[in-house]
Amino acid sequence: MDRITYIGHATLQLELNGLRLLTDPLLTARVGHLGRTSPPPDVAGLDCDAILISHLHVDHLHLASLRRLPAGLPVLAPRGAGDFLARHGFDQVAEMDAGEAVTLKGVAIEATPANHPNRHMPGRPRTRALGYVVHARRRVYFAGDTDLFHGMAAIGDKLDVALLPVWGWGPTLGVGHLDPFRAAQALDLLRPALAVPIHWGTYFPIGLRPFLPRLLHRPPRAFADYAAHIAPDVRVCLLEPGQALDL
């Protein structure tokens, strides 16, 4: 059974053709000044064969969360991340550039471009952000963190599922992000059969949550509304953190 489980933020468990992947694991109750708005997942239930890392920002490459997973798992990450990960105990790293692919258990995983700034973070190398397409029985695109970009339409060759970010973790978005409207525009380029909004509502600045409750729930619903007008042939499935979808 092929299945997608939305863990929260950009973390998903993808079960495709018997291959289990975990994307951008963020599994703790707190990340700096951000608090999780739903209970953290049961890590013991997150079986996976490999980890996909889209980029090195702390809410996508979170070392404390990686250390909660079994040691020795293969990690697919942007080129330039390998030495950094090795210094922190993760030495099974396949560095990737957009257009390159790795095959695991007979399933090809292709790195794709992303439009997200590689701003400097102390102690971390600058690397390009990536998305990934999993070429299994069903073709699934995990966008990571991105805005619209030239060439996005080329990714959408018979996609079954697009996992698209529709917000972030605070009251505003910086450059290099999709908001609900632009994510719906991305659907018009990608043309998947199904879209699942991600990267919304799971983490929020501690203390601000009572003042901006709409931002915890509204972005994926606004995305679905925009998608109904911009890409009406695409089915949108809204998953709350912890919910799973059988494909």
Secondary structure, DSSP 4 states (H G I P E B T S, - for coil): --EEEEEETTEEEEEETTEEEEES---SSEETTEEESSPPP-GGG---SEEE----STTTS-HHHHTTSPTT--EEEETT-HHHHHHTT---EEEE-TT-EEEETTEEEEEEE-B-----BTTB-----EEEEEESSSEEEE--S-B--TTHHHH-SS-SEEEEE---SSSS--SS---HHHHHHHHHHH--SEEEEESSSSEEETTTGGG-GGGGTHHHHHHHHHHHHH-TTSEE----TT-EEE-
